[in-house]
């Protein structure tokens, strides 16, 4: 979100507790975030779970992580269950979408968001935030695969680079947790970010 849009939302929300979200981003803490959804189409996908964990410097604050499970959306189908392994009965105690967005906004504040394919997650969260709160998320985005690719291209210009999370984790010697769990994926993205920004990029080994 550019500064002009931030200013406009600050003015529009000048009597709202959400006004502080549109102040300059607080980069002292980053938030690693991941969502599980009913499909891979950001225009129609519905949220199933959201997870986020703070990062401060080289520390991942796992004890302060947030996990939100939403009530089963109408579009939950056998096909989407195969993606995230969550069935209707697993979501029976889930919160409403509005409750989830309110809790998430309170947790992430105006901190930058870190993730793998984080633009996809934010596009869905923006849709929900506009619907229930009246504004998109103002948070800047940090895509870990972009950082990885830039660093790898400096080491190996013009080479083919596999930037899947599995390949990145293997190269950085980071244990990859079980996939399709929002919290595990948020933690994996946090580990990748800390490894890339707090240490030297290892030279890939030829096979």
C-alpha positions in Angstrom: 0.0 0.0 0.0 1.5 3.3 -1.0 1.7 6.4 1.3 -1.2 8.2 -0.4 -3.5 5.3 0.3 -2.3 5.1 3.9 -3.0 8.7 4.4 -6.5 8.4 2.9 -7.3 5.4 5.2 -5.9 7.2 8.2 -8.2 10.1 7.5 -11.2 7.9 6.8 -10.6 5.9 10.0 -9.6 8.9 12.1 -12.2 8.0 14.7 -11.6 4.3 14.5 -9.3 2.0 16.6 -8.1 0.7 13.2 -6.5 4.0 12.3 -3.2 2.9 13.8 -2.9 0.2 11.2 -2.2 2.8 8.6 0.7 4.5 10.4 4.2 3.7 9.0 4.9 0.0 9.3 6.5 -1.3 12.5 9.4 -3.3 11.2 10.8 -4.2 14.6 8.7 -7.3 14.5 7.8 -9.3 11.4 4.9 -11.7 11.1 5.2 -15.0 9.2 1.8 -16.0 7.9 0.1 -18.8 6.0 -3.5 -19.6 5.1 -5.2 -22.8 4.1 -8.1 -22.3 1.7 -10.7 -24.2 -0.2 -9.0 -23.7 -3.6 -6.0 -22.1 -5.3 -8.1 -19.4 -7.1 -7.6 -16.2 -5.0 -10.8 -14.7 -6.5 -13.0 -17.4 -5.0 -11.0 -19.3 -2.4 -12.5 -19.3 1.1 -10.4 -19.4 4.3 -10.2 -22.5 6.3 -7.3 -21.8 8.7 -4.9 -18.9 9.3 -1.7 -19.1 11.2 0.9 -16.5 12.1 4.1 -16.3 14.2 6.2 -13.3 15.1 9.9 -12.9 14.1 12.2 -10.5 16.0 15.7 -10.4 14.6 16.9 -14.0 14.5 14.3 -15.2 16.9 11.1 -17.0 15.9 8.6 -16.5 18.7 6.8 -19.8 18.4 5.2 -19.5 21.9 3.4 -16.4 20.7 2.0 -18.0 17.5 -1.7 -17.6 16.5 -3.8 -20.2 14.8 -7.4 -19.5 13.7 -9.7 -22.2 12.5 -12.8 -20.9 10.7 -16.2 -22.5 10.5 -16.6 -24.7 7.4 -17.3 -22.6 4.4 -19.9 -23.5 1.8 -17.3 -24.3 -0.8 -15.5 -26.9 1.3 -15.5 -30.0 -0.9 -13.8 -33.3 -1.2 -11.3 -31.8 -3.6 -10.3 -29.0 -1.2 -10.1 -31.5 1.7 -7.5 -33.4 -0.3 -5.4 -30.1 -0.2 -5.5 -29.2 3.5 -6.8 -32.5 5.1 -9.5 -30.6 7.1 -13.0 -32.0 7.0 -16.4 -30.5 8.0 -16.2 -32.2 11.4 -12.7 -30.7 12.0 -14.2 -27.2 11.6 -17.3 -27.6 13.6 -16.0 -25.3 16.4 -14.4 -22.8 14.0 -15.0 -19.1 14.4 -16.8 -16.9 12.0 -14.9 -15.1 9.2 -15.5 -11.8 10.9 -14.2 -13.0 14.2 -11.1 -14.5 12.5 -10.3 -11.2 10.7 -10.8 -9.2 13.8 -8.4 -11.5 15.7 -5.9 -11.5 12.9 -5.8 -7.8 12.5 -5.3 -7.4 16.3 -2.4 -9.9 16.1 -0.5 -8.6 13.0 -1.1 -4.9 13.5 0.9 -2.9 10.9 3.9 -5.3 11.0 5.3 -6.6 7.6 4.1 -10.0 6.6 6.6 -12.8 5.7 5.6 -15.9 3.8 5.9 -18.3 0.9 3.5 -17.2 -1.9 2.5 -14.5 0.6 0.8 -12.4 -2.2 -1.7 -15.2 -2.7 -2.5 -15.3 1.0 -2.8 -11.5 1.2 -5.1 -11.2 -1.8 -7.6 -13.5 0.0 -7.2 -11.8 3.3 -7.7 -8.4 1.6 -11.0 -9.7 0.2 -12.2 -10.8 3.7 -10.9 -7.6 5.3 -12.7 -5.4 2.8 -15.9 -7.4 3.4 -15.9 -7.4 7.2 -13.8 -4.4 8.1 -14.0 -2.1 5.2 -10.4 -1.9 4.2 -7.5 -4.0 2.8 -4.6 -5.1 4.9 -1.9 -2.3 4.8 1.0 -4.6 5.7 4.1 -4.7 3.5 5.0 -8.1 2.1 8.2 -10.1 2.3 8.3 -13.1 -0.1 10.9 -15.6 1.0 11.2 -17.2 -2.4 12.1 -13.8 -3.9 14.9 -13.3 -1.3 16.2 -16.8 -2.0 16.1 -16.4 -5.8 18.0 -13.0 -5.7 20.7 -14.5 -3.5 21.0 -17.6 -5.6 21.3 -15.7 -8.8 24.2 -13.8 -7.4 26.0 -17.1 -6.8 24.9 -18.8 -10.0 23.9 -16.3 -12.7 21.7 -17.5 -15.5 21.2 -21.0 -13.9 17.9 -22.7 -13.5 16.6 -22.3 -9.9 14.0 -24.5 -8.2 12.3 -22.2 -5.8 9.7 -24.6 -4.4 9.6 -24.6 -0.6 11.0 -28.2 -0.6 14.0 -27.2 -2.7 14.7 -24.1 -0.7 14.5 -25.9 2.6 16.7 -28.7 1.4 19.3 -26.3 0.1 19.3 -24.3 3.4 19.3 -27.5 5.4 16.0 -26.6 7.1 13.8 -29.4 8.2 10.5 -29.1 6.3 7.5 -29.9 8.5 4.4 -31.8 7.3 2.7 -29.7 4.6 -0.8 -28.4 4.4 -0.9 -27.2 8.0 -1.0 -23.4 8.2 1.1 -23.1 11.3 3.8 -25.5 10.0 4.0 -23.6 6.8 4.2 -20.2 8.6 7.0 -21.6 10.8 8.8 -23.0 7.7 8.7 -19.6 6.0 10.0 -18.0 9.2 12.9 -20.4 9.3 13.7 -19.7 5.7 13.6 -15.9 6.2 15.9 -16.0 9.3 18.3 -18.4 7.5 18.5 -16.1 4.5 18.8 -12.8 6.3 20.9 -13.8 9.3 23.5 -16.1 7.7 25.5 -16.8 4.6 23.9 -18.3 1.6 25.3 -21.8 1.2 26.7 -22.7 -2.3 24.4 -25.4 -3.9 26.1 -28.7 -4.2 26.0 -30.4 -7.6 24.4 -33.8 -7.8 
